[in-house]
Amino acid sequence: MEKIGLIISLLTKLIPIVLIVIAIRKWVLQKKGIKGVFIELGIIPIKLSHILVGVLIGALTFTIVFNLFDFFNLMTISNFKWDLSSISSIALLLVIMALLEEILYRSFLINGIKLFTQSNVKILFIAGVFFSLGHITNNGATVLSSLSAFLGGIMYTFAFLKTKNIWLPFGLHFAWNFFQGCVFGFPVSGYIFESLYEIEVTGATSYTGGAYGPEGGLIGILGRLIVIFFILLTTRYLLKTKTDKQ
């Protein structure tokens, strides 16, 4: 069963690469040029304002999640250390991981899916499935964590579709992982990082996510829904694209 999970996880990474090769070939035949290809991928232009908004949404959402854990007595805080140097290298790693995942699961996968359908509903569903399957071998993964990862895929894909670039989902993805793991001390999809807060999580795994982290439980799923609401709000009133303004 573990081997099957690894194969599925590997396929979720290989299929987007195959699809984007086909898409790039199509764009080259359309004489879009190198710049045109990167625009189609949603990589240029770099949108610093989108990154900042994504970081703010992720930070605010996990501050809410942290306080919900505290309010419902689902954790105890054992220590807090204001040592930014210990997490700076981890922060850089999370930046790279978030960027690579956004390029793979949003830029590559979504543009690949668009070869076969322009339906945003289908794109959201397929991208959610891919993102969920890509996390099934993580430590502490459960059916509930897979559902949460599915919503996570929808969450980031929704941000990509609304802005037509990877920068809002990238900022959000980085902040979601960074504040969850490096600030508040929760496991991040089964991985544990050096953090400012040192906590001990108690209570039912269905609420807390257990070894997988909050995003594997009901409180984390609530966090996903809060993020989707913030994306809808900010893209409607704050981060309007040129097509929105026409």
VMD Tcl script that draws the C-alpha trace (Angstrom):
set ca {
  {0.00 0.00 0.00}
  {2.88 2.35 0.83}
  {4.46 1.71 -2.59}
  {1.16 2.52 -4.30}
  {0.98 5.77 -2.34}
  {4.52 6.69 -3.42}
  {3.73 5.93 -7.06}
  {0.57 8.06 -6.93}
  {2.47 10.90 -5.25}
  {5.17 10.69 -7.93}
  {2.59 10.73 -10.74}
  {1.02 13.91 -9.34}
  {4.40 15.57 -9.91}
  {5.23 14.01 -13.29}
  {1.86 14.58 -14.99}
  {1.94 18.41 -14.62}
  {5.43 18.44 -16.17}
  {4.26 16.37 -19.16}
  {1.19 18.58 -19.59}
  {3.17 21.82 -19.48}
  {5.61 20.53 -22.12}
  {2.60 20.03 -24.42}
  {1.25 23.49 -23.51}
  {4.60 25.21 -24.11}
  {4.89 23.51 -27.51}
  {1.48 24.93 -28.38}
  {2.52 28.43 -27.26}
  {5.75 28.22 -29.25}
  {3.79 27.28 -32.37}
  {1.63 30.33 -31.70}
  {4.87 32.37 -31.71}
  {4.34 33.76 -28.19}
  {8.07 33.96 -27.55}
  {9.90 33.35 -24.25}
  {8.27 36.33 -22.52}
  {4.85 35.25 -23.74}
  {5.40 31.74 -22.36}
  {6.31 33.10 -18.91}
  {3.24 35.38 -18.99}
  {1.04 32.36 -19.82}
  {2.65 30.47 -16.93}
  {1.70 33.33 -14.61}
  {5.32 33.88 -13.55}
  {5.83 37.36 -15.00}
  {5.33 40.08 -14.18}
  {6.25 39.54 -10.52}
  {3.49 41.04 -8.34}
  {4.96 42.12 -4.99}
  {1.59 43.46 -3.84}
  {0.04 40.02 -4.46}
  {2.81 38.31 -2.49}
  {2.29 40.70 0.42}
  {-1.49 40.20 0.45}
  {-0.97 36.42 0.35}
  {1.44 36.60 3.30}
  {-1.01 38.74 5.27}
  {-3.90 36.33 4.59}
  {-1.81 33.33 5.66}
  {-0.52 35.09 8.78}
  {-3.97 36.27 9.84}
  {-5.60 32.90 9.20}
  {-3.07 30.95 11.25}
  {-3.24 33.49 14.03}
  {-6.98 32.71 14.12}
  {-6.27 28.95 14.07}
  {-3.72 29.30 16.90}
  {-6.19 31.24 19.03}
  {-8.93 28.68 18.37}
  {-6.60 25.94 19.65}
  {-5.95 28.05 22.73}
  {-9.62 28.96 23.27}
  {-10.77 25.33 23.12}
  {-7.84 24.12 25.29}
  {-6.44 21.95 22.51}
  {-2.83 22.87 23.29}
  {-0.48 24.02 26.03}
  {2.32 26.51 25.41}
  {5.51 25.22 27.02}
  {7.95 27.89 25.80}
  {8.45 30.94 23.63}
  {11.84 32.00 22.33}
  {12.41 35.19 20.32}
  {15.23 33.71 18.20}
  {14.67 34.64 14.56}
  {18.13 33.45 13.54}
  {17.17 29.84 14.26}
  {14.28 29.92 11.79}
  {15.69 32.17 9.06}
  {17.24 29.30 7.09}
  {14.02 27.30 7.45}
  {12.07 30.31 6.19}
  {14.24 30.33 3.06}
  {13.59 26.62 2.57}
  {9.83 27.23 2.89}
  {10.05 30.04 0.32}
  {11.69 27.65 -2.16}
  {9.24 24.84 -1.39}
  {6.21 27.13 -1.78}
  {7.53 28.54 -5.06}
  {8.26 25.10 -6.52}
  {4.86 23.74 -5.48}
  {3.07 26.74 -6.95}
  {4.94 26.40 -10.23}
  {4.19 22.67 -10.35}
  {0.59 22.50 -9.09}
  {-0.67 25.88 -10.30}
  {1.45 27.17 -13.19}
  {2.15 23.80 -14.82}
  {-0.91 21.78 -13.83}
  {-3.60 24.41 -14.40}
  {-2.22 25.45 -17.79}
  {-2.01 21.76 -18.66}
  {-5.63 21.16 -17.63}
  {-6.66 24.13 -19.79}
  {-5.58 22.12 -22.84}
  {-8.68 19.98 -22.23}
  {-11.17 22.24 -20.45}
  {-11.79 25.92 -19.75}
  {-14.29 25.17 -16.97}
  {-13.04 26.72 -13.72}
  {-15.15 24.24 -11.73}
  {-13.40 21.28 -13.39}
  {-10.00 22.96 -13.03}
  {-10.58 23.55 -9.30}
  {-11.69 19.95 -8.77}
  {-8.83 18.33 -10.70}
  {-6.21 20.60 -9.11}
  {-7.64 19.80 -5.67}
  {-7.40 16.06 -6.35}
  {-3.78 16.35 -7.53}
  {-2.77 18.40 -4.48}
  {-4.50 15.94 -2.16}
  {-2.89 12.88 -3.75}
  {0.48 14.62 -3.59}
  {0.23 14.61 0.23}
  {-1.13 11.10 0.91}
  {2.26 9.70 1.94}
  {2.98 12.46 4.49}
  {3.41 11.54 8.16}
  {0.06 11.36 9.96}
  {-2.00 11.51 6.75}
  {-5.65 10.48 7.16}
  {-8.87 10.65 5.16}
  {-9.59 13.99 6.86}
  {-6.13 15.37 6.00}
  {-6.68 14.29 2.38}
  {-9.96 16.22 2.34}
  {-8.17 19.23 3.80}
  {-5.39 18.96 1.19}
  {-8.09 18.79 -1.50}
  {-9.50 22.06 -0.15}
  {-5.95 23.40 0.01}
  {-5.52 22.67 -3.69}
  {-8.80 24.46 -4.39}
  {-7.69 27.36 -2.17}
  {-4.42 27.97 -4.02}
  {-5.95 27.28 -7.44}
  {-8.75 29.76 -6.72}
  {-6.09 32.40 -5.95}
  {-4.28 31.57 -9.20}
  {-7.43 31.73 -11.33}
  {-8.56 35.01 -9.77}
  {-5.22 36.78 -10.28}
  {-3.87 34.88 -13.34}
  {-0.42 34.59 -11.71}
  {1.35 32.50 -9.08}
  {2.25 35.35 -6.73}
  {-0.86 35.53 -4.53}
  {-0.93 31.74 -4.02}
  {2.86 31.75 -3.52}
  {2.70 34.38 -0.74}
  {-0.24 32.57 0.82}
  {1.41 29.15 0.57}
  {4.63 30.38 2.17}
  {2.83 32.19 5.00}
  {0.49 29.24 5.65}
  {3.48 26.94 6.17}
  {5.73 29.49 7.90}
  {3.25 30.72 10.50}
  {1.89 27.24 11.08}
  {5.28 25.63 11.61}
  {7.97 28.23 12.32}
  {5.96 30.72 14.37}
  {3.25 28.74 16.18}
  {5.04 25.38 16.39}
  {2.49 23.09 14.71}
  {3.48 20.22 12.40}
  {3.18 21.23 8.73}
  {1.65 18.40 6.70}
  {3.50 15.95 8.96}
  {6.81 17.86 9.09}
  {8.15 19.59 12.21}
  {10.31 22.73 12.07}
  {12.19 24.92 14.53}
  {9.67 27.45 15.89}
  {9.20 30.49 18.14}
  {6.41 28.84 20.15}
  {6.89 25.40 21.63}
  {3.50 23.76 22.14}
  {1.95 20.44 23.03}
  {-1.25 19.65 21.17}
  {-3.99 17.77 23.03}
  {-7.55 16.81 22.15}
  {-9.16 14.72 19.44}
  {-7.15 14.23 16.24}
  {-10.27 15.00 14.20}
  {-10.07 18.58 15.52}
  {-6.30 19.06 15.84}
  {-4.99 16.99 12.92}
  {-2.64 15.07 15.22}
  {0.82 14.36 13.80}
  {-0.17 15.82 10.43}
  {-0.81 19.27 11.93}
  {-3.88 21.53 12.14}
  {-4.51 21.34 8.38}
  {-5.29 17.64 8.92}
  {-8.19 18.41 11.27}
  {-11.49 20.27 11.36}
  {-9.97 23.51 12.68}
  {-7.49 23.54 9.81}
  {-10.32 22.92 7.34}
  {-12.09 25.94 8.83}
  {-8.85 27.85 8.22}
  {-8.95 26.79 4.55}
  {-12.48 28.17 4.22}
  {-11.44 31.44 5.89}
  {-8.61 31.78 3.35}
  {-10.99 31.22 0.43}
  {-13.23 33.97 1.82}
  {-10.24 36.34 2.12}
  {-9.14 35.51 -1.45}
  {-12.62 36.32 -2.73}
  {-12.65 39.56 -0.76}
  {-9.17 40.80 -1.72}
  {-9.40 39.87 -5.40}
  {-12.76 41.60 -5.69}
  {-11.83 44.85 -3.96}
  {-8.04 45.04 -3.71}
  {-6.20 43.01 -6.36}
  {-8.20 43.63 -9.51}
  {-6.67 42.41 -12.77}
  {-6.84 44.33 -16.03}
  {-9.62 42.08 -17.26}
  {-11.62 42.74 -14.10}
  {-11.41 46.48 -14.73}
  {-12.66 46.27 -18.32}
}
mol new
graphics top color blue
foreach p $ca { graphics top sphere $p radius 0.5 }
foreach p [lrange $ca 0 end-1] q [lrange $ca 1 end] { graphics top cylinder $p $q radius 0.2 }
display resetview
